[in-house]
Amino acid sequence: MGAGNQLIMRSHLQVQTSLNELDQVLYWLENLISPLLPEHLLWNCKVVLAEGFTNVVRHAHQSLSEWTPIDVEVSVFPEWVEMRIWDWGQPFNLEDMLESVRQLHTDPLKHEGKRGLIFMSKLTDELSYTRTEDKRNCLTMRKRIRP
């Protein structure tokens, strides 16, 4: 295992399905990684985590109870930050959704619907969405720290 794969820090947070939890999620993230990252990378991470979290609340969990948990994990390695969000919603194909949004909205700032996916795609170096064995979905967002 190379030096770039050595875990520096990992933290987990579980919150309820509510947009009111977003402030807590962002405060938690900022306290974790602000000492480790330059300001522009911290901003990118906050934007993509906020978009991912609000998508879970508004879409994946829209028909689920407010008590349905959302798990968030942040891991920092020497070369990248990895953020994961687990939801209990119905899975979807991220690549297909991104492609359809790109074709419909050449300028994502002019359209509200699903533009968060475009922001997440542009502000991360890796973006994936997979179904886990426990019937949850995991959105993984990676951002390089070093070029």
Buried (B, 14 or more C-beta within 10 A) or exposed (E): EEEEEEEEEEBEBEBBBBEEBBEBBBEBBBEBBBEBBEEEBBEBBBBBBBBBBBBBBEBBBEEBEEEBBBBBBBBBBBBBBBBBBBBBBEBEEBEEEBEEBBEEBEEBEEEEEBBBBBBBBEBBEEBEBEEEEEEBBBBBBBBEBEE
